[in-house]
Amino acid sequence: MAENPSHALFRLIPSVDRLWADPSFGRLKEQYAADLLKRMLRLALDRLRLDILEGRAGEEDCRIPAIVARTAIVAGQRLGSTLRTVINATGVIVHTNLGRSPLSPSVTQRIVQAAESYSNLEYNLEEGRRGERNAHLRQLMQELTGADGALAVNNNAAAVLLALSSLAAGREVVVSRGELIEIGGSFRIPDVMARSGAILREVGTTNRTHPRDYVQAINENTALILKVHTSNYRIVGFTREVELEELVSIGRERNVPTMMDLGSGCLVDLSPYGLAEEVTVLQVIASGIDVVSFSGDKLLGGPQAGILAGRADLIEQMRTNPLARALRMDKLTLAALEATLEEYTRPDGSAEGIPTLAMITRSPEELQEAADSLAAAIRERLGAAAQVSIEPGAGRVGGGALPMSDLPGPRVAVHPRHISAARLEQGLRSGNPPVIVMVQENTVLLDPRTLLHDQASLIPELLAAALAGN
Ligand SMILES: *Cc1c(COP(=O)(O)O)cnc(C)c1O
């Protein structure tokens, strides 16, 4: 009986011991711990046997150099980091899936300093004793927002959780039915409320909530009136919402604190850039609201963080809640957040040191120029393989901020002649670095607004590689 050809190939594979002793494993042995590398070698051999059985591997693949190469690939896949830099050509600035706000070198430098050395994180240098982590941000936040107290935690979801737990556990929180939001699938006001131990007291209807709805809901067990920014949607048509000032006076008359979950947390007026509808943190505090919470990495343009600002006594209640320890911000983020807030103290309105703001406020002329030169470079590199044009388009702030506001600007449209746009998109996504794009009507769209530093110059070659299928 003729022997199964797979078995003949199996016999060509050297033993693990022989492979391990072979000098050609030397370089990998320098790179990886021995026990891990040996496991990678065994995995590589398992894959090789499978490939042989399925007819994908032959004699050549059973030789030592091929097995070393196979082991290196397996090790790279299983022992390497998977978090990679990508190029965001979508025009969505605060792109939650792509890491929200990028930071400027002036900010990242401070992260490095805080990381590489000891610091006075929780040490009072004047008095030579234990200090308070939160003291670092308090002064700066007070000056920038007008709030008496401030506290920073891991993210805005944590800030809302901490505020509800500190101010309203076991008691009622009044919220309009039009504001029971869900952000990104996992942050839902009713769920966060339940986790905090507070009791949700819904008032009004989806489209209309009146002052009397709040007033009627307030009783001796009411701990808080909460207003939530409907970050990622708008209710339009026959609507009524109660304005901040009205809520504040309802709360004050009845001695019930008020809070706003602002979501994005913009510190500067963006109306000169056609984004008029966003209320700033300063305006919210000036309305008399007792507590406001917002994200560090949305419109603020800093690191992931949740900031609570407002009445000092309420902030102190949150700071001393045991949950605060679990939700606290680490020193690297603290360094980045401080540096970001410092950018807002500069005379030029901060856009230089805050890439998110710089991208929002890029001028039409600058964007047109960027689109023109990108299109020219792509045309030159791709030649007849694609049709390249410039189309009017619109970027977005993203991150659940300003859902109705487009940021008009030109986009470079690449229509491949020999493959589909979907294939080209996939090729770009698997490039090095990956490029993330929008696809519309068999065309790949590249928005220059979200291309950082020298990234535009990489795109023609990455497109060529994606078209060539490698
Ligand atoms: C984005 C957002 C959150 C969640 O903030 P994270 O910083 O992502 O945790 C909560 N509330 C509102 C209104 C938001 O827009």
The ligand as a MOL file (V3000), in Angstrom:
LIG
                    3D

  0  0  0     0  0            999 V3000
M  V30 BEGIN CTAB
M  V30 COUNTS 15 15 0 0 0
M  V30 BEGIN ATOM
M  V30 1 C -19.0370 60.5740 26.3220 0
M  V30 2 C -20.0370 60.7620 27.3930 0
M  V30 3 C -19.9670 60.0180 28.5740 0
M  V30 4 C -18.8960 58.9960 28.8000 0
M  V30 5 O -17.6570 59.6220 28.9190 0
M  V30 6 P -16.2830 58.7670 28.8680 0
M  V30 7 O -15.2190 59.7850 29.0990 0
M  V30 8 O -16.2560 58.1180 27.5480 0
M  V30 9 O -16.3550 57.7750 29.9790 0
M  V30 10 C -20.9170 60.2430 29.5320 0
M  V30 11 N -21.8960 61.1410 29.3390 0
M  V30 12 C -22.0110 61.8830 28.2170 0
M  V30 13 C -23.1240 62.8530 28.0740 0
M  V30 14 C -21.0760 61.7130 27.2030 0
M  V30 15 O -21.1560 62.4260 26.0740 0
M  V30 END ATOM
M  V30 BEGIN BOND
M  V30 1 1 1 2
M  V30 2 1 2 3
M  V30 3 2 2 14
M  V30 4 1 3 4
M  V30 5 2 3 10
M  V30 6 1 4 5
M  V30 7 1 5 6
M  V30 8 2 6 7
M  V30 9 1 6 8
M  V30 10 1 6 9
M  V30 11 1 10 11
M  V30 12 2 11 12
M  V30 13 1 12 13
M  V30 14 1 12 14
M  V30 15 1 14 15
M  V30 END BOND
M  V30 END CTAB
M  END
